[in-house]
Amino acid sequence: MRFSAPLIRATLIKRYKRFLADVTLDSGEEVTVHVANSGAMLGTAVPGMEVWLTPASNPERKLKWNWEMVTVDGHLVGVNTAHPNLIAAEAIRDSLIPELAGYASIRREVKYGRNSRIDLLLESEGRPRCWVEVKNVHLKRGAWAEFPDAVTARGTKHLGELRAMTAQGDRAVMLYLVQRSDCIGFRPAADIDPVYAAALIEAKRDGVETICYTCLLSHQGITLGDALPMTVGGAEIERT
């Protein structure tokens, strides 16, 4: 995924009302930017941090800038949760995720479950359908990437719907995409949302596969990085 315009550097003043942040551009101008992230953004929204923006594609939009990345300890971290689905779809198309290779078609936002839409549906004649839910990860605590960074009833619901897909004989995959490259592994943030962490354990027991990859971030774009080992519910570090 490449940005359509060069990123603009700014300094964070504050983030508020979930989808808004005030920043100071290098010119000294203070502006309000759109934040495409409904989470807590723990560790990535500290006043004074260096942030990176793109201009809004619609020149008539009230908020003229989108917050894309933040610099944390010298590393770029992506905070825009609108990107992971596209990054994942491009990576699958280019056979960069071996676990999801070999499907003839990729469809996005297909209706399923209880008033939900799956992020990616992979299909090939003679193979079970593969339902892929993609979650953006930007939280790092210690050396570990963790999800979620806030209670997510919606995320727990998605795990239940993936379990239902495996019960009917399809494949179901929970793909965590970490928009940073400075972590040694992935684990659920059980102290933040114990209900989600428990639901993830149950989903795995019922056949839902879990995959985690990092991202390589630059001021030009974001691409898929390396697979990360995972630990779920205190189990041994695992890939699936």
Secondary structure as GFF3:
##gff-version 3
##sequence-region A 1 240
A	DSSP	beta_strand	8	16	.	.	.	ID=ss1
A	DSSP	beta_strand	20	25	.	.	.	ID=ss2
A	DSSP	beta_strand	30	34	.	.	.	ID=ss3
A	DSSP	beta_strand	50	55	.	.	.	ID=ss4
A	DSSP	beta_strand	65	72	.	.	.	ID=ss5
A	DSSP	beta_strand	75	78	.	.	.	ID=ss6
A	DSSP	alpha_helix	84	93	.	.	.	ID=ss7
A	DSSP	three_ten_helix	98	100	.	.	.	ID=ss8
A	DSSP	beta_strand	105	112	.	.	.	ID=ss9
A	DSSP	beta_strand	116	123	.	.	.	ID=ss10
A	DSSP	beta_strand	130	137	.	.	.	ID=ss11
A	DSSP	beta_strand	139	141	.	.	.	ID=ss12
A	DSSP	beta_strand	144	147	.	.	.	ID=ss13
A	DSSP	alpha_helix	153	167	.	.	.	ID=ss14
A	DSSP	beta_strand	171	178	.	.	.	ID=ss15
A	DSSP	beta_strand	185	188	.	.	.	ID=ss16
A	DSSP	alpha_helix	194	205	.	.	.	ID=ss17
A	DSSP	beta_strand	209	217	.	.	.	ID=ss18
A	DSSP	beta_strand	222	227	.	.	.	ID=ss19
###
